[in-house]
Structures are given as structure tokens and as C-alpha cells.
Amino acid sequence: MQKKYDYLIVGSGLFGAIFAHEMTKQGKKCLVIERRSHIAGNIYTENVEGINVHKYGAHIFHTSNRAVWDYVNSFVEFNRFTNAPIANYKGKLYNLPFNMNTFYQLWGVQTPQQAHDKIEEQRAQYSHITDPQNLEEQALVLGGKDIYEKLIKGYTEKQWGRPATEIPAFIIRRLPFRLTFDNNYFNDTYQGIPIGGYTALIEKMLEGIEVKTNTDYFSDKENMDALAGKVVYTGKIDEYFDHQFGSLDYRSLRFENEILDLPNYQGNAVVNYTERDIPFTRIIEHKHFEFGAQPKTVITREYPEDMSEGKEAYYPINDEKNQQIYQKYKALAGQLPNVIFGGRLAEYKYYDMHQVVEKALDVVHAQKL
């Protein structure tokens, strides 16, 4: 029996949208379904008071791959936004990532040699730890007490929902120290935000392609599968297989949005709150992603949470237990030639956006062969 579509694409985020766009260019017929009421997945931006609000957390596109940068700019133009977050610890502000501005703010040092010597002095106090057993020990060995206690400990404990002594050491294998006055968080050659927001980017990718929102794949999976020759699945891999080997662990997020009747709340797009007693990890002021001059501003407080029914999965917890479970699901997925698993949730892997673009284009190329 002739299938109505070549591909059923479950999820309208970056991976699904790229796949649908590229295969449509090849003359394939695609149907994209999305359980939410809107397209674009977690990079969805919503216009509020003339400001493009990053509805599911801040997303900054960065890459050193010129082909990837040219690809996303072929849909919409990206601006020149540079991510330079600030850390707030007990009312004092520090530049991130760790650079000469940070070291001056911490210790008053003014030269790279002074900063180097101070870091080594702090690290030396923990030279007896030769095999760090948890994140706390690892961070102390790498950076010493001041950096750990003021800029790492509280933020990380909030992010993971457990004491640093219970977080695996491998989470923080290295700490990059810059002995220059450079607040640019990323080292990548290209960096920016789509002018008009990420939703505009996905809209361009999905132009002319059939999309159904408010459509839950699992509510009618058998009939959905029958529509197309192949399925591209971008949701949680454990959910696809009905959790038969157990549920994979994720961290979730809760967002608290506020419209303020003032033009500028914090003077920066991202301010991290690194002390443990403040329950949120950061405040996002969205207008600064696009150099906005609107009379009002929108801020979002971001609260990490444990995953539970009804919440969104954001970060896979890639510890040994979860990796063992994932490998079982991956083996099952490998036995389904007509299902493509792609993206952060389907591959149980933390991807930055440029990596999703690369991976989606690789999968598209493999389909053509």
C-alpha cells in the first residue's frame, strides 16, 4: 500500500526542521507533528512587549564551523550578540568565564603573572588530593577554594539538585582560565542570535511543509507510523520504547517570567546567581540578546528541578547507571531500519545547537546515499 508521506517527523525542533527542509528539497514528502501548540521545540521564541523571549531558556548560537554558520544564516540573518555572562555572589559581581577581570574582582591582581601565581597558591592547598572522587574535590584541585566556593559550588548544586560531594568528578574535568581581559564566554569564531528570534529561523526551514501542532505521536502511534515510509523521532528514547528498561534520568527547568515597566533591569542578557541560598540559577533579560530599546523589559528566573510527570526533560544525566540503560535502548533502536533517532532526547546526549545542525545534515546525507 502506498504511503502518504516519505517521512513522518516527530518534533519540530532544530533537528526535525532541518531534516524536513532538506528532504523536501530532495523531492520527498514530509509531515512534521508537534505535541506542543507551537513549532521550534525548546528554541521557541515568543514576542512579548516587542521582545523575543526565549521561552525555554537562553539559546546562543555559536560555532567555528563556517559551513554550519552559513547554513543557518541562509534562512535568517544572525546578529553580532556575544555571550558575556555575569556571576552574582552575595551581591558582588564577577565576570565569566574565568579571566583577568574575574581574578581582579576576586583578588585585586592586575597582571597575568599575579593571577597565575594566585591560582597556583590556591590549588597547592589541595595537592594532597591525587584522585578526586567528586566534583567538589575536582574543582578544588583545579581552581582552589575562592573560585570553587564563590563561582562553582552553589550554582552547580542547584543545577544538579544534590551536594557537590555527590556529583561525579568527571562533570568538571577542567576549568578554563584565561589570562586575558576577555569576557566572551565562547571561543568559537561565529556567534549570534537570529534577528527576529529562533521561531523565525524554524518557520523559514518549515516553509511549504505540512506541520500539525497539538499532535501527540503516542496517542495514535500505530496509525501515525502507517502514514510514512520512515519515522524521524526526536523525543525521549526511553518513552519510544515504553520505558521497558526503566526510565532515563533528566533534569528539568521551571521558568518564572516577569514583565517590568522599566527599560533595563540588569544591563546584561545573563546573570548567574552562584550562591546556594538563592533558589534560581540565573536571570535572563531577553531584550539584550537583540540590543533592544523597548520601553519595557522581560526577565526570566530559571529554576532547575527534578524530572517528574508533566515536566519537560532538558538535560540528560549521563552517569554510569543511565548510560547502561541508554545503551540498551540504543541497541533496540538499531534494530529499526525505518526509524531515525535524532537530537538531544532521542540520543540521550547534551548537544549544543551547532552540533544538532551538523548531526541533522549528516543524517540527511546518509539518507541520500
N, C-alpha and C positions, 0 to 999 in steps of 0.2 A: 504494500500500500504506500502511495506517495506521501511523504511527509510534507507538512505545510511550510516548515522552515528548515533551513540547513542547521541553524544554531539557536538553541534556547539559552539565553544568558541570564543567569540568576544573580542579580545585583547590578546596580547602575553606578557603582563607584569607578575609580580610575581604571582598574584592570578591566572590568566589564565593558566600560565605554570605549576604551582603546580597541579591545578585541572586536566589538560590534562595528566600530568605524572601519577598521582595516579589512575585515571580512566582507563588509558591504561594498567597499571599494573593489573587492575581487569578484563582485557579482553574486555573492552569497546572500541569502535572505535570513535576516536575524530578527528575533523577538527578544527584547530586554524586559524582564519583570523585576519589580522592586517592591518589597513589602512595606516600605515607608511611603509616606504621602508625597515624597519629593525624590528627584534624582540626585546623583552625586555622592551618595554614601556619606562617609564621615568627613569629606572635604566640602560638604554643602555650606554655602554662604547665603545668608538671608538679609535682605535690605531692611534695616531698621533706622528710622530718622536719617535716611540718606547714607547710612554707613553699612558696609558689607560685613556682617557679623559672622564669624567662624563658629557655626552652631555647635560643632562637636570638638572644640579645642583648636588651638592655633596651628596653622599649617603654613610653613615657609618652604618654598621650593628652592632646592639647591643641588647643584651637580657640577662636576668637572667634565662631563661627557657632552661635547659640543653637539653631537647628533641628537641627544635627548633634549637639550636646551632649544635647539632649532625646531624640533618636533613639537614641543608644547607651545612655542611661540608662533607656530604656523596656524594655530587655532585662534588664539588671542594674544595680544601683546602683554608682556610682563613688565612690571615697573622695576625700579632700582632698590627696592627695600633691602636693607642689611640688618640681619638679626643681631642685636647687641643688648641682651637682657641685663637686668639689674637684679642683685640679690638684696633683700631687706632682712637684716638680722637684728632684732631688738631695736628697731628704729634707725639703725645705721645702714648706709647704702654701700654696696660693693659692686664693682664691675665684673661681668662674666664674659668669656671664660677667664680662667686664672691668668692674669697678665700683669704688666708692671703697674697699671692703675690699681689692680686688686692688692698687690703687695705693698704699694704706698699707703693704701687705705688701711691695711692690716697693721703694718709695722713702721710706716714712715720712711721706708727705704726708697732711694731715688735713682740708684744705678742697677744695671743688671747683675753686677758682681755682688752688690749688697743683698739683692733679692736671692741670688743663688746661695750665698753663704747662710742666710737666714733659713731658707728651706732645708738646707743640709743640716743645720743645727737642730731644727725641729725633728727631722727624720731620725737623727742619731739617737734620740731618746728611746726609739723603738727598734734599734738594731738587733736586740735580743730576739725579736720575732722573726724567725727564719722561715717559717712555714705558716703563713696567715690562714686561719681556719674560718674566718667570717669577714664580712665587709668592713666591720669596724677595724679589725687588725690590719686588713689590707690597706685601708685608707690611711691609717696612722703610719704604716711603713712607707707609703708613697709620698705623703704630704705633711705629716706631723699633726700636732694637736690643734693649732689655731684654725687651719683650713678645714680640718675634719669637723670640729665642733661648731664652727660658725656657718660653714657653707655646704656641708655634705650631710651630716648626721640627721638633723631634723627633717630636711627635705626628703631624703631617701627613705626614712622610716615612714613618713606619710605616704610616699609613693607606693611602697610595698606593703604597708599595713602591718608591719612587725618590727621589733627591735633590730638594729643593725647587727647585733651579735647573732641573730638568727637568719641573716641574709647571706647567701653564698658569697665567698670571696671573689669568684670569677666575674661577678656583676661589675666590679670596678678594677679591672686588670691593670689599668694605667690611668694616670692623671696627667693630662697635657698642661704643661707650664709654658707660657710664652714670656720670654724676657724682652718683650717689646710693648709699647703702649698701643695695643691693638685690641679693640673691643668687639671685632667681628667674630661672632660665635663659630661660623663655619669657615673651613679652609677652602671650600670649593670655588672654582673660577666664576661660576654663574649663580646668581641668587636673585629672587624676587617674588612678587605676588601678581597673579593675573589682574590686570586692570579691569575692574568691574566684578571681581570676585571669582572664586573657583566654580560656582554654579554656571557662570557664563562659559567657562572652559568646557565643562561637560556637555552643556547644551549644544555647543558647536560640534563636539565629537558625535553626538547622537542625532544631529540634524538629518531628517529624512528617514530615520529608523523607527520602527514601531516600538513604543515603550508603554508598559502598563504598570502604573504605580498602585499602591494599596493591594498588592497581589502577593499572597503568601505561597511560596513554592510547595511547602509541606502540607498545605491544606488540601492539595489535589495533585500530589506528586505523580501518580501513575498517568493521569490524563495529560499533565504538563509534559512529561517525558515523551509521550506519544506524538507530541506536536512537531518534534525536530529530530534530525538525524543524530545530532550531538548536543550535549548539555555542557555549558561552561558554568561551573559552580564557584562562587566567591564567598560563600558563607562559612560557618564553622564546620570543620570536617567531622568532628565528633557528632554533631547534630545530623549531618547527612547519613551517617551510619547508625542513627538512633542510639547513640551512646553505648553501643554493645560492649565496648571495652572499658567503659567508665567515662566520666566527663573530664575534659581537659580544663585546667585552671586558667583563668584570666583575671586581670584587674580591670575594674570598671571606673567610670568617672561620673561625677554629678556636677552640673553647671548651674550656677546661680547668676542670672543676668540682671543688670540694673541700668536703666536709662537715667542719666544725670543731667540736670539743667545747667550745665557749665561746659565751656568749650574744651577743657583739658583737665583730666583728673590726675594723671601720674607722669605725664611727659614722656612716656615710653610705651611701646607695644606690650612688653612683657616684663613684669616684676615678680620674681620668685620670693616667697616668704619661707625662709630656711629654718626658723625656729619651730620646734615640735609643738608648742602650745597653741600656735595658730593653726586651725584645722585645715585650711586650704593651702595648696602648694603655690599657687600663683594667681595674679590678677592680670587679665588680658584687657588692654584698651584698644579696641578694634580699629578705630579711625587712623591710628598711627601706622597701620600696615600699608595704607594708601595715602599717607600725608594729608589726611582730611582736615578741612577747616570748617566743618559744620558747627552750628551754634550749640548743639548738644553733644553728648558723648555716651557711648555704651561700654560698660565694663562687665567682665565675667570673672567670677571667682570659681576656681577649679578644685573640686574635692575628690581625691582618689577614694575608691570604695571597693569592698569585696564584691565579687560577682554573685548575682542571685537572679532568680526568675524575673523576667521583665526588664532587666538592665542590659545595656549594650556592652559587648566584650571589646575592650580596646587593646590591652597588652597581654600577649601570651606570656605565661610564666615558664620560661624554658629551663626548669631544673631537671634533674635526672629522672625523677618519677614521671613527670609529664612527657619528657622525650620518649620514654619507653612506651607510654600509651600512644603517643603520636605515631611512632614507627609502626605500630600495629595497624592504625588507620591508613597510613601511607601505603602499606602493603596491600590492603584491600582496594585502595584507590587505583593501584597499579594493575589491578585485575579488571578494570572497567575501561575498555578502549574507547568507549563512546562518551566518557565523561572527563572533562578537563577541570582540574582543581587549581585555582589560581588566586593569589592575593594573600594578605596577612592572615586571615582567619582560616582559609582553606589549606594553607601551607603551614599554619601554626608557627609563624616566623615574623619577627619585627622587621618590616620594610619601611624605609623612607620612600617618599613619593617617586623620586627619580629611579629608585630600584624597581618599583612597581612598573614604571614605564618600560624600563629595559626588559623586565621579565615578560610583560604582556607582548611586546614586539617580538621577543624570542619565540614565544608560544605561537604567535601568528605565523611567523616564518616557518615553524615546524609543520603547521597545517598545510602550508603551500607545497611542501616537498612531496 
